[in-house]
Amino acid sequence: MEFGGIAGLIILLLDIYAIYKIFQSSASTVAKVLWILIVLILPVLGLIIWFFAGPKGG
């Protein structure tokens, strides 16, 4: 497996973790949907934005 494949797998796992944490947060349903869309549409940038500004655990 090349570096790009490993990096892609790590990003995928981190995105899944972010989506899981978004579901667990106390944010409104609309906010959760928007955050999940951001993470899905912009996998790397969305993950970074969520880490610093996203909803935290409930």
C-alpha distance matrix in Angstrom:
0.0 3.8 6.8 8.2 6.2 6.9 10.3 11.0 10.7 12.9 15.3 15.6 16.5 18.9 20.5 21.1 22.7 24.8 26.0 27.0 28.9 30.6 31.8 33.2 35.0 38.7 38.3 40.1 38.5 38.6 36.9 34.1 33.5 33.5 31.0 28.7 29.0 28.3 25.0 23.9 25.1 23.9 20.8 20.4 24.1 25.4 23.7 25.2 28.6 28.6 27.9 30.9 33.3 32.3 34.3 34.0 34.4 37.7
3.8 0.0 3.8 5.5 5.4 6.5 8.8 10.1 11.0 12.7 14.6 15.6 17.0 18.7 20.2 21.6 23.1 24.6 26.1 27.5 29.1 30.5 32.2 33.7 35.0 38.7 38.0 39.9 38.5 38.2 36.3 33.9 33.3 32.8 30.3 28.3 28.3 27.2 24.2 23.3 24.0 22.4 19.5 18.7 22.2 24.0 22.5 23.6 27.0 27.5 26.8 29.5 32.0 31.4 33.7 33.6 34.4 37.8
6.8 3.8 0.0 3.8 5.4 5.1 6.0 8.5 9.8 10.5 12.2 14.1 15.4 16.5 18.2 20.0 21.1 22.4 24.3 25.7 26.9 28.3 30.3 31.7 32.7 36.4 35.7 37.7 36.6 36.3 34.1 31.8 31.5 30.7 28.1 26.4 26.6 25.0 22.0 21.7 22.3 20.2 17.3 15.9 19.3 21.3 19.6 20.4 23.9 24.6 23.6 26.2 28.8 28.5 31.0 30.9 31.9 35.5
8.2 5.5 3.8 0.0 3.8 5.5 5.1 6.0 8.5 9.8 10.4 12.1 14.2 15.2 16.2 18.2 19.8 20.7 22.3 24.2 25.5 26.5 28.5 30.2 31.2 34.7 33.7 35.5 34.1 33.6 31.6 29.4 28.8 27.9 25.5 23.7 23.5 22.1 19.3 18.6 19.0 17.1 14.4 13.5 16.8 18.8 17.6 18.7 21.9 22.7 22.3 24.9 27.1 26.7 29.3 29.6 30.8 34.2
6.2 5.4 5.4 3.8 0.0 3.8 5.5 5.1 6.2 8.7 9.9 10.5 12.3 14.3 15.2 16.5 18.4 19.9 21.0 22.6 24.4 25.6 27.1 28.9 30.3 33.9 33.1 34.8 33.2 33.0 31.2 28.7 28.0 27.6 25.3 23.0 23.1 22.2 19.1 18.1 19.0 17.7 14.7 14.5 18.1 19.4 18.0 19.7 22.9 23.0 22.8 25.8 27.8 26.9 29.1 29.2 30.0 33.3
6.9 6.5 5.1 5.5 3.8 0.0 3.8 5.4 5.1 6.2 8.7 9.8 10.6 12.4 14.2 15.4 16.6 18.4 20.0 21.2 22.7 24.3 26.0 27.3 28.7 32.4 31.9 33.9 32.7 32.7 30.7 28.1 27.9 27.6 24.8 22.8 23.4 22.3 19.0 18.5 19.9 18.2 14.8 14.1 17.8 19.0 17.0 18.4 21.9 21.8 21.0 24.0 26.4 25.5 27.6 27.3 28.0 31.4
10.3 8.8 6.0 5.1 5.5 3.8 0.0 3.8 5.4 5.1 6.2 8.6 9.9 10.6 12.2 14.3 15.3 16.4 18.3 20.0 21.0 22.3 24.4 25.8 26.8 30.4 29.7 31.7 30.7 30.4 28.2 25.9 25.7 25.0 22.2 20.6 21.0 19.5 16.3 16.3 17.3 15.2 11.9 10.6 14.2 15.8 13.8 15.0 18.4 18.8 18.0 20.8 23.2 22.6 25.0 25.0 26.1 29.6
11.0 10.1 8.5 6.0 5.1 5.4 3.8 0.0 3.8 5.4 5.1 6.1 8.7 9.9 10.4 12.3 14.2 15.2 16.4 18.3 19.9 20.8 22.6 24.5 25.6 29.1 28.2 29.9 28.4 28.1 26.2 23.8 23.2 22.7 20.3 18.2 18.4 17.3 14.2 13.4 14.6 13.0 9.8 9.7 13.5 14.4 13.0 15.0 18.0 18.0 18.0 21.0 22.9 21.9 24.1 24.5 25.5 28.8
10.7 11.0 9.8 8.5 6.2 5.1 5.4 3.8 0.0 3.8 5.5 5.0 6.2 8.6 9.8 10.6 12.4 14.2 15.4 16.6 18.4 19.9 21.3 22.9 24.4 28.1 27.6 29.4 27.9 28.1 26.3 23.5 23.2 23.3 20.6 18.3 19.1 18.5 14.9 14.3 16.2 15.1 11.5 11.8 15.6 15.9 13.9 16.2 19.2 18.5 18.2 21.6 23.5 22.0 23.8 23.7 24.2 27.4
12.9 12.7 10.5 9.8 8.7 6.2 5.1 5.4 3.8 0.0 3.8 5.4 5.2 6.2 8.6 9.9 10.6 12.2 14.3 15.3 16.5 18.3 20.1 21.2 22.5 26.2 25.9 28.1 27.1 27.3 25.1 22.4 22.7 22.5 19.4 17.6 18.9 17.7 14.1 14.4 16.5 14.7 11.0 10.4 14.0 14.4 11.7 13.6 16.9 16.2 15.3 18.6 20.9 19.7 21.5 21.1 21.7 25.2
15.3 14.6 12.2 10.4 9.9 8.7 6.2 5.1 5.5 3.8 0.0 3.8 5.5 5.1 6.0 8.6 9.8 10.3 12.2 14.1 15.2 16.2 18.3 19.9 20.8 24.3 23.5 25.5 24.5 24.3 22.1 19.7 19.7 19.2 16.2 14.5 15.4 14.1 10.6 11.0 12.8 10.9 7.1 6.8 10.5 10.8 8.5 10.8 13.8 13.3 13.1 16.3 18.2 17.0 19.2 19.4 20.5 23.9
15.6 15.6 14.1 12.1 10.5 9.8 8.6 6.1 5.0 5.4 3.8 0.0 3.8 5.5 5.1 6.2 8.6 9.8 10.6 12.3 14.3 15.2 16.7 18.6 20.0 23.6 22.9 24.5 23.0 23.1 21.4 18.5 18.2 18.3 15.7 13.2 14.3 13.9 10.3 9.7 12.2 11.5 7.8 9.2 12.6 11.9 10.1 13.1 15.5 14.4 14.8 18.3 19.6 17.7 19.4 19.7 20.2 23.3
16.5 17.0 15.4 14.2 12.3 10.6 9.9 8.7 6.2 5.2 5.5 3.8 0.0 3.8 5.4 5.1 6.2 8.7 10.0 10.6 12.4 14.2 15.5 16.8 18.5 22.2 22.1 24.1 22.9 23.6 21.7 18.6 18.9 19.4 16.4 14.2 16.1 15.7 11.9 12.1 15.1 14.2 10.5 11.4 14.6 13.5 10.8 13.7 16.2 14.5 14.2 17.9 19.4 17.4 18.5 18.1 18.2 21.3
18.9 18.7 16.5 15.2 14.3 12.4 10.6 9.9 8.6 6.2 5.1 5.5 3.8 0.0 3.8 5.4 5.0 6.1 8.6 9.8 10.5 12.2 14.3 15.3 16.4 20.0 19.8 22.1 21.4 21.8 19.4 16.7 17.5 17.5 14.2 12.6 14.7 13.7 9.9 11.3 14.1 12.6 9.1 9.2 11.9 10.8 7.6 10.2 12.8 11.0 10.4 14.1 15.8 14.1 15.5 15.1 15.8 19.1
20.5 20.2 18.2 16.2 15.2 14.2 12.2 10.4 9.8 8.6 6.0 5.1 5.4 3.8 0.0 3.8 5.4 5.0 6.2 8.5 9.8 10.4 12.4 14.3 15.2 18.7 17.9 19.8 18.6 18.8 16.7 13.9 14.2 14.2 11.2 9.2 11.0 10.4 6.6 7.6 10.7 9.8 6.6 8.2 10.5 8.6 6.4 9.9 11.6 9.8 10.5 14.1 15.0 12.8 14.3 14.8 15.6 18.6
21.1 21.6 20.0 18.2 16.5 15.4 14.3 12.3 10.6 9.9 8.6 6.2 5.1 5.4 3.8 0.0 3.8 5.4 5.1 6.2 8.7 9.8 10.7 12.5 14.4 17.9 17.7 19.4 17.9 18.8 17.1 13.8 14.1 15.2 12.4 9.8 12.3 12.7 9.1 9.4 13.0 13.0 10.0 11.9 14.2 12.0 9.9 13.4 14.8 12.3 12.9 16.6 17.2 14.4 15.0 15.0 14.9 17.6
22.7 23.1 21.1 19.8 18.4 16.6 15.3 14.2 12.4 10.6 9.8 8.6 6.2 5.0 5.4 3.8 0.0 3.8 5.5 5.1 6.2 8.6 10.0 10.7 12.4 16.1 16.4 18.8 18.0 19.2 17.0 13.9 15.2 16.1 12.8 11.1 14.2 14.0 10.6 12.0 15.4 14.8 11.9 12.9 14.8 12.6 9.7 12.6 14.1 11.1 10.9 14.7 15.6 12.9 13.1 12.4 12.0 15.1
24.8 24.6 22.4 20.7 19.9 18.4 16.4 15.2 14.2 12.2 10.3 9.8 8.7 6.1 5.0 5.4 3.8 0.0 3.8 5.4 5.1 6.1 8.7 9.9 10.5 14.1 13.7 16.1 15.5 16.3 13.8 11.0 12.5 12.8 9.3 8.3 11.4 10.8 7.8 10.1 13.2 12.5 10.2 11.2 12.3 9.5 7.0 9.9 10.7 7.5 8.0 11.6 12.0 9.3 9.9 9.9 10.6 13.7
26.0 26.1 24.3 22.3 21.0 20.0 18.3 16.4 15.4 14.3 12.2 10.6 10.0 8.6 6.2 5.1 5.5 3.8 0.0 3.8 5.4 5.0 6.3 8.7 9.9 13.2 12.6 14.3 13.0 13.9 12.2 8.8 9.7 11.0 8.2 6.0 9.4 10.1 7.5 8.8 12.3 12.7 10.9 13.0 14.0 10.7 9.4 12.7 12.8 9.6 11.2 14.4 14.0 10.6 10.6 11.3 11.4 13.7
27.0 27.5 25.7 24.2 22.6 21.2 20.0 18.3 16.6 15.3 14.1 12.3 10.6 9.8 8.5 6.2 5.1 5.4 3.8 0.0 3.8 5.4 5.2 6.5 8.9 12.4 12.9 14.8 13.8 15.6 14.0 10.4 12.0 13.9 11.2 9.4 13.0 13.9 11.3 12.4 16.1 16.4 14.3 16.1 17.3 14.2 12.3 15.3 15.6 12.0 12.8 16.1 15.8 12.4 11.4 11.0 9.9 11.9
28.9 29.1 26.9 25.5 24.4 22.7 21.0 19.9 18.4 16.5 15.2 14.3 12.4 10.5 9.8 8.7 6.2 5.1 5.4 3.8 0.0 3.8 5.4 5.0 6.2 10.0 10.7 13.5 13.4 15.2 12.9 9.9 12.4 13.7 10.6 10.1 13.8 13.9 11.7 13.9 17.1 16.9 15.1 16.1 16.7 13.7 11.5 13.8 13.8 10.0 10.3 13.3 13.0 9.6 8.3 7.2 6.3 9.0
30.6 30.5 28.3 26.5 25.6 24.3 22.3 20.8 19.9 18.3 16.2 15.2 14.2 12.2 10.4 9.8 8.6 6.1 5.0 5.4 3.8 0.0 3.8 5.4 5.1 8.4 7.9 10.2 10.0 11.4 9.1 6.1 8.8 10.1 7.3 7.2 11.0 11.4 10.0 12.2 15.1 15.4 14.4 15.8 15.8 12.3 11.2 13.6 12.6 8.9 10.5 12.9 11.6 7.9 6.4 7.2 7.4 9.3
31.8 32.2 30.3 28.5 27.1 26.0 24.4 22.6 21.3 20.1 18.3 16.7 15.5 14.3 12.4 10.7 10.0 8.7 6.3 5.2 5.4 3.8 0.0 3.8 5.6 8.3 8.5 9.9 8.9 11.3 10.2 6.7 9.0 11.5 9.7 8.7 12.4 13.8 12.5 13.8 17.0 17.9 16.8 18.8 19.1 15.5 14.5 17.2 16.3 12.7 14.3 16.7 15.3 11.5 9.4 9.8 8.6 9.2
33.2 33.7 31.7 30.2 28.9 27.3 25.8 24.5 22.9 21.2 19.9 18.6 16.8 15.3 14.3 12.5 10.7 9.9 8.7 6.5 5.0 5.4 3.8 0.0 3.8 6.7 8.6 10.9 11.0 13.8 12.2 9.4 12.4 14.5 12.4 12.0 15.8 16.6 15.2 17.0 20.2 20.6 19.3 20.7 21.0 17.6 16.0 18.2 17.5 13.7 14.4 16.7 15.5 12.0 9.2 8.2 5.8 6.0
35.0 35.0 32.7 31.2 30.3 28.7 26.8 25.6 24.4 22.5 20.8 20.0 18.5 16.4 15.2 14.4 12.4 10.5 9.9 8.9 6.2 5.1 5.6 3.8 0.0 3.8 5.5 8.6 9.8 12.1 10.0 8.0 11.7 13.0 11.0 11.8 15.3 15.7 14.9 17.3 20.0 20.1 19.3 20.4 20.0 16.6 15.4 17.0 15.7 12.0 12.9 14.4 12.8 9.4 6.0 5.5 4.2 4.3
38.7 38.7 36.4 34.7 33.9 32.4 30.4 29.1 28.1 26.2 24.3 23.6 22.2 20.0 18.7 17.9 16.1 14.1 13.2 12.4 10.0 8.4 8.3 6.7 3.8 0.0 3.8 6.6 8.9 11.4 9.7 8.9 12.6 13.9 12.6 14.0 17.2 17.7 17.6 19.9 22.3 22.6 22.2 23.4 22.5 19.1 18.4 19.7 17.8 14.4 15.6 16.4 14.1 11.1 7.4 7.5 6.6 4.5
38.3 38.0 35.7 33.7 33.1 31.9 29.7 28.2 27.6 25.9 23.5 22.9 22.1 19.8 17.9 17.7 16.4 13.7 12.6 12.9 10.7 7.9 8.5 8.6 5.5 3.8 0.0 3.8 6.5 8.1 6.0 6.2 9.8 10.6 9.9 11.8 14.5 14.9 15.5 17.8 19.7 20.2 20.4 21.7 20.5 16.9 16.9 18.2 15.8 12.8 14.7 15.2 12.3 9.4 6.2 8.2 8.9 8.0
40.1 39.9 37.7 35.5 34.8 33.9 31.7 29.9 29.4 28.1 25.5 24.5 24.1 22.1 19.8 19.4 18.8 16.1 14.3 14.8 13.5 10.2 9.9 10.9 8.6 6.6 3.8 0.0 3.8 5.4 5.2 6.2 8.7 10.0 10.6 12.3 14.3 15.4 16.6 18.3 20.0 21.1 21.7 23.5 22.1 18.5 19.1 20.7 18.0 15.3 17.7 18.2 15.1 12.2 9.6 12.0 12.4 11.1
38.5 38.5 36.6 34.1 33.2 32.7 30.7 28.4 27.9 27.1 24.5 23.0 22.9 21.4 18.6 17.9 18.0 15.5 13.0 13.8 13.4 10.0 8.9 11.0 9.8 8.9 6.5 3.8 0.0 3.8 5.4 5.0 6.2 8.6 9.9 10.5 12.3 14.3 15.4 16.4 18.2 19.9 20.5 22.8 21.8 18.0 18.8 21.0 18.6 15.8 18.6 19.7 16.8 13.5 11.5 13.9 14.0 13.0
38.6 38.2 36.3 33.6 33.0 32.7 30.4 28.1 28.1 27.3 24.3 23.1 23.6 21.8 18.8 18.8 19.2 16.3 13.9 15.6 15.2 11.4 11.3 13.8 12.1 11.4 8.1 5.4 3.8 0.0 3.8 5.4 5.2 6.2 8.7 9.9 10.7 12.4 14.4 15.4 16.4 18.1 19.4 21.7 20.3 16.6 18.2 20.1 17.3 15.2 18.4 19.1 15.9 13.1 12.0 15.1 16.1 15.6
36.9 36.3 34.1 31.6 31.2 30.7 28.2 26.2 26.3 25.1 22.1 21.4 21.7 19.4 16.7 17.1 17.0 13.8 12.2 14.0 12.9 9.1 10.2 12.2 10.0 9.7 6.0 5.2 5.4 3.8 0.0 3.8 5.5 5.1 6.1 8.5 9.9 10.6 12.3 14.2 15.3 16.3 17.4 19.2 17.6 14.0 15.2 16.8 13.9 11.7 14.9 15.4 12.1 9.4 8.4 11.8 13.4 13.5
34.1 33.9 31.8 29.4 28.7 28.1 25.9 23.8 23.5 22.4 19.7 18.5 18.6 16.7 13.9 13.8 13.9 11.0 8.8 10.4 9.9 6.1 6.7 9.4 8.0 8.9 6.2 6.2 5.0 5.4 3.8 0.0 3.8 5.5 5.2 6.1 8.6 9.9 10.6 12.2 14.1 15.3 15.7 17.8 16.9 13.1 13.8 16.0 13.9 11.0 14.0 15.4 12.8 9.3 8.1 10.8 11.7 12.2
33.5 33.3 31.5 28.8 28.0 27.9 25.7 23.2 23.2 22.7 19.7 18.2 18.9 17.5 14.2 14.1 15.2 12.5 9.7 12.0 12.4 8.8 9.0 12.4 11.7 12.6 9.8 8.7 6.2 5.2 5.5 3.8 0.0 3.8 5.5 5.2 6.2 8.7 10.0 10.5 12.0 14.0 14.9 17.6 16.8 13.1 14.4 17.0 14.9 12.7 16.0 17.5 15.0 11.9 11.5 14.4 15.3 15.8
33.5 32.8 30.7 27.9 27.6 27.6 25.0 22.7 23.3 22.5 19.2 18.3 19.4 17.5 14.2 15.2 16.1 12.8 11.0 13.9 13.7 10.1 11.5 14.5 13.0 13.9 10.6 10.0 8.6 6.2 5.1 5.5 3.8 0.0 3.8 5.5 5.1 6.2 8.7 9.9 10.4 11.9 13.6 15.8 14.3 10.8 12.9 15.0 12.4 10.9 14.6 15.5 12.8 10.3 11.0 14.4 16.2 17.2
31.0 30.3 28.1 25.5 25.3 24.8 22.2 20.3 20.6 19.4 16.2 15.7 16.4 14.2 11.2 12.4 12.8 9.3 8.2 11.2 10.6 7.3 9.7 12.4 11.0 12.6 9.9 10.6 9.9 8.7 6.1 5.2 5.5 3.8 0.0 3.8 5.4 5.1 6.3 8.6 9.9 10.5 11.3 13.1 11.9 8.2 9.5 11.7 9.4 7.3 10.9 12.3 10.0 7.2 8.3 11.5 13.5 15.1
28.7 28.3 26.4 23.7 23.0 22.8 20.6 18.2 18.3 17.6 14.5 13.2 14.2 12.6 9.2 9.8 11.1 8.3 6.0 9.4 10.1 7.2 8.7 12.0 11.8 14.0 11.8 12.3 10.5 9.9 8.5 6.1 5.2 5.5 3.8 0.0 3.8 5.4 5.1 6.1 8.5 9.9 10.0 12.7 12.5 8.8 9.7 12.8 11.5 9.3 12.5 14.7 13.1 10.1 10.8 13.2 14.5 16.1
29.0 28.3 26.6 23.5 23.1 23.4 21.0 18.4 19.1 18.9 15.4 14.3 16.1 14.7 11.0 12.3 14.2 11.4 9.4 13.0 13.8 11.0 12.4 15.8 15.3 17.2 14.5 14.3 12.3 10.7 9.9 8.6 6.2 5.1 5.4 3.8 0.0 3.8 5.4 5.0 5.9 8.2 9.6 12.6 12.0 8.7 10.9 13.7 12.2 11.1 14.6 16.4 14.7 12.3 13.6 16.5 18.1 19.7
28.3 27.2 25.0 22.1 22.2 22.3 19.5 17.3 18.5 17.7 14.1 13.9 15.7 13.7 10.4 12.7 14.0 10.8 10.1 13.9 13.9 11.4 13.8 16.6 15.7 17.7 14.9 15.4 14.3 12.4 10.6 9.9 8.7 6.2 5.1 5.4 3.8 0.0 3.8 5.5 5.3 5.8 7.7 9.9 8.6 5.3 8.2 10.5 8.8 8.4 12.0 13.4 12.0 10.3 12.6 15.5 17.7 19.8
25.0 24.2 22.0 19.3 19.1 19.0 16.3 14.2 14.9 14.1 10.6 10.3 11.9 9.9 6.6 9.1 10.6 7.8 7.5 11.3 11.7 10.0 12.5 15.2 14.9 17.6 15.5 16.6 15.4 14.4 12.3 10.6 10.0 8.7 6.3 5.1 5.4 3.8 0.0 3.8 5.7 5.4 5.1 7.6 7.7 4.3 5.7 8.9 8.6 7.5 10.4 12.8 12.3 10.3 12.5 14.6 16.4 19.0
23.9 23.3 21.7 18.6 18.1 18.5 16.3 13.4 14.3 14.4 11.0 9.7 12.1 11.3 7.6 9.4 12.0 10.1 8.8 12.4 13.9 12.2 13.8 17.0 17.3 19.9 17.8 18.3 16.4 15.4 14.2 12.2 10.5 9.9 8.6 6.1 5.0 5.5 3.8 0.0 3.8 5.7 5.5 9.1 10.0 7.4 8.9 12.2 12.2 11.3 14.1 16.6 16.0 13.9 15.7 17.8 19.2 21.5
25.1 24.0 22.3 19.0 19.0 19.9 17.3 14.6 16.2 16.5 12.8 12.2 15.1 14.1 10.7 13.0 15.4 13.2 12.3 16.1 17.1 15.1 17.0 20.2 20.0 22.3 19.7 20.0 18.2 16.4 15.3 14.1 12.0 10.4 9.9 8.5 5.9 5.3 5.7 3.8 0.0 3.8 6.0 9.2 9.2 7.5 10.2 12.8 12.3 12.6 15.5 17.4 16.7 15.2 17.6 20.1 21.9 24.2
23.9 22.4 20.2 17.1 17.7 18.2 15.2 13.0 15.1 14.7 10.9 11.5 14.2 12.6 9.8 13.0 14.8 12.5 12.7 16.4 16.9 15.4 17.9 20.6 20.1 22.6 20.2 21.1 19.9 18.1 16.3 15.3 14.0 11.9 10.5 9.9 8.2 5.8 5.4 5.7 3.8 0.0 3.8 5.8 5.4 4.8 7.6 9.6 9.7 10.7 13.2 14.9 14.8 14.0 16.9 19.1 21.4 24.1
20.8 19.5 17.3 14.4 14.7 14.8 11.9 9.8 11.5 11.0 7.1 7.8 10.5 9.1 6.6 10.0 11.9 10.2 10.9 14.3 15.1 14.4 16.8 19.3 19.3 22.2 20.4 21.7 20.5 19.4 17.4 15.7 14.9 13.6 11.3 10.0 9.6 7.7 5.1 5.5 6.0 3.8 0.0 3.8 5.9 5.3 6.0 8.7 10.1 10.3 12.1 14.6 15.2 14.0 16.7 18.3 20.1 23.1
20.4 18.7 15.9 13.5 14.5 14.1 10.6 9.7 11.8 10.4 6.8 9.2 11.4 9.2 8.2 11.9 12.9 11.2 13.0 16.1 16.1 15.8 18.8 20.7 20.4 23.4 21.7 23.5 22.8 21.7 19.2 17.8 17.6 15.8 13.1 12.7 12.6 9.9 7.6 9.1 9.2 5.8 3.8 0.0 3.8 5.5 5.2 6.4 8.8 9.9 10.7 12.9 14.3 14.0 17.1 18.4 20.6 23.8
24.1 22.2 19.3 16.8 18.1 17.8 14.2 13.5 15.6 14.0 10.5 12.6 14.6 11.9 10.5 14.2 14.8 12.3 14.0 17.3 16.7 15.8 19.1 21.0 20.0 22.5 20.5 22.1 21.8 20.3 17.6 16.9 16.8 14.3 11.9 12.5 12.0 8.6 7.7 10.0 9.2 5.4 5.9 3.8 0.0 3.8 5.4 5.1 6.1 8.5 9.8 11.0 11.9 12.3 15.8 17.6 20.3 23.4
25.4 24.0 21.3 18.8 19.4 19.0 15.8 14.4 15.9 14.4 10.8 11.9 13.5 10.8 8.6 12.0 12.6 9.5 10.7 14.2 13.7 12.3 15.5 17.6 16.6 19.1 16.9 18.5 18.0 16.6 14.0 13.1 13.1 10.8 8.2 8.8 8.7 5.3 4.3 7.4 7.5 4.8 5.3 5.5 3.8 0.0 3.8 5.4 5.1 6.0 8.5 10.1 10.1 9.5 12.7 14.8 17.4 20.3
23.7 22.5 19.6 17.6 18.0 17.0 13.8 13.0 13.9 11.7 8.5 10.1 10.8 7.6 6.4 9.9 9.7 7.0 9.4 12.3 11.5 11.2 14.5 16.0 15.4 18.4 16.9 19.1 18.8 18.2 15.2 13.8 14.4 12.9 9.5 9.7 10.9 8.2 5.7 8.9 10.2 7.6 6.0 5.2 5.4 3.8 0.0 3.8 5.5 5.1 6.1 8.8 9.9 9.1 12.0 13.2 15.5 18.7
25.2 23.6 20.4 18.7 19.7 18.4 15.0 15.0 16.2 13.6 10.8 13.1 13.7 10.2 9.9 13.4 12.6 9.9 12.7 15.3 13.8 13.6 17.2 18.2 17.0 19.7 18.2 20.7 21.0 20.1 16.8 16.0 17.0 15.0 11.7 12.8 13.7 10.5 8.9 12.2 12.8 9.6 8.7 6.4 5.1 5.4 3.8 0.0 3.8 5.4 5.1 6.5 8.6 9.2 12.7 13.7 16.5 19.9
28.6 27.0 23.9 21.9 22.9 21.9 18.4 18.0 19.2 16.9 13.8 15.5 16.2 12.8 11.6 14.8 14.1 10.7 12.8 15.6 13.8 12.6 16.3 17.5 15.7 17.8 15.8 18.0 18.6 17.3 13.9 13.9 14.9 12.4 9.4 11.5 12.2 8.8 8.6 12.2 12.3 9.7 10.1 8.8 6.1 5.1 5.5 3.8 0.0 3.8 5.5 5.4 5.8 6.8 10.6 12.5 15.7 18.7
28.6 27.5 24.6 22.7 23.0 21.8 18.8 18.0 18.5 16.2 13.3 14.4 14.5 11.0 9.8 12.3 11.1 7.5 9.6 12.0 10.0 8.9 12.7 13.7 12.0 14.4 12.8 15.3 15.8 15.2 11.7 11.0 12.7 10.9 7.3 9.3 11.1 8.4 7.5 11.3 12.6 10.7 10.3 9.9 8.5 6.0 5.1 5.4 3.8 0.0 3.8 5.5 5.2 4.1 7.4 9.1 12.2 15.1
27.9 26.8 23.6 22.3 22.8 21.0 18.0 18.0 18.2 15.3 13.1 14.8 14.2 10.4 10.5 12.9 10.9 8.0 11.2 12.8 10.3 10.5 14.3 14.4 12.9 15.6 14.7 17.7 18.6 18.4 14.9 14.0 16.0 14.6 10.9 12.5 14.6 12.0 10.4 14.1 15.5 13.2 12.1 10.7 9.8 8.5 6.1 5.1 5.5 3.8 0.0 3.8 6.0 6.0 8.7 8.9 11.8 15.2
30.9 29.5 26.2 24.9 25.8 24.0 20.8 21.0 21.6 18.6 16.3 18.3 17.9 14.1 14.1 16.6 14.7 11.6 14.4 16.1 13.3 12.9 16.7 16.7 14.4 16.4 15.2 18.2 19.7 19.1 15.4 15.4 17.5 15.5 12.3 14.7 16.4 13.4 12.8 16.6 17.4 14.9 14.6 12.9 11.0 10.1 8.8 6.5 5.4 5.5 3.8 0.0 3.8 6.2 9.1 9.7 13.2 16.3
33.3 32.0 28.8 27.1 27.8 26.4 23.2 22.9 23.5 20.9 18.2 19.6 19.4 15.8 15.0 17.2 15.6 12.0 14.0 15.8 13.0 11.6 15.3 15.5 12.8 14.1 12.3 15.1 16.8 15.9 12.1 12.8 15.0 12.8 10.0 13.1 14.7 12.0 12.3 16.0 16.7 14.8 15.2 14.3 11.9 10.1 9.9 8.6 5.8 5.2 6.0 3.8 0.0 3.8 6.9 8.7 12.5 15.0
32.3 31.4 28.5 26.7 26.9 25.5 22.6 21.9 22.0 19.7 17.0 17.7 17.4 14.1 12.8 14.4 12.9 9.3 10.6 12.4 9.6 7.9 11.5 12.0 9.4 11.1 9.4 12.2 13.5 13.1 9.4 9.3 11.9 10.3 7.2 10.1 12.3 10.3 10.3 13.9 15.2 14.0 14.0 14.0 12.3 9.5 9.1 9.2 6.8 4.1 6.0 6.2 3.8 0.0 3.8 6.4 9.8 12.2
34.3 33.7 31.0 29.3 29.1 27.6 25.0 24.1 23.8 21.5 19.2 19.4 18.5 15.5 14.3 15.0 13.1 9.9 10.6 11.4 8.3 6.4 9.4 9.2 6.0 7.4 6.2 9.6 11.5 12.0 8.4 8.1 11.5 11.0 8.3 10.8 13.6 12.6 12.5 15.7 17.6 16.9 16.7 17.1 15.8 12.7 12.0 12.7 10.6 7.4 8.7 9.1 6.9 3.8 0.0 3.8 6.8 8.6
34.0 33.6 30.9 29.6 29.2 27.3 25.0 24.5 23.7 21.1 19.4 19.7 18.1 15.1 14.8 15.0 12.4 9.9 11.3 11.0 7.2 7.2 9.8 8.2 5.5 7.5 8.2 12.0 13.9 15.1 11.8 10.8 14.4 14.4 11.5 13.2 16.5 15.5 14.6 17.8 20.1 19.1 18.3 18.4 17.6 14.8 13.2 13.7 12.5 9.1 8.9 9.7 8.7 6.4 3.8 0.0 3.8 6.6
34.4 34.4 31.9 30.8 30.0 28.0 26.1 25.5 24.2 21.7 20.5 20.2 18.2 15.8 15.6 14.9 12.0 10.6 11.4 9.9 6.3 7.4 8.6 5.8 4.2 6.6 8.9 12.4 14.0 16.1 13.4 11.7 15.3 16.2 13.5 14.5 18.1 17.7 16.4 19.2 21.9 21.4 20.1 20.6 20.3 17.4 15.5 16.5 15.7 12.2 11.8 13.2 12.5 9.8 6.8 3.8 0.0 3.8
37.7 37.8 35.5 34.2 33.3 31.4 29.6 28.8 27.4 25.2 23.9 23.3 21.3 19.1 18.6 17.6 15.1 13.7 13.7 11.9 9.0 9.3 9.2 6.0 4.3 4.5 8.0 11.1 13.0 15.6 13.5 12.2 15.8 17.2 15.1 16.1 19.7 19.8 19.0 21.5 24.2 24.1 23.1 23.8 23.4 20.3 18.7 19.9 18.7 15.1 15.2 16.3 15.0 12.2 8.6 6.6 3.8 0.0
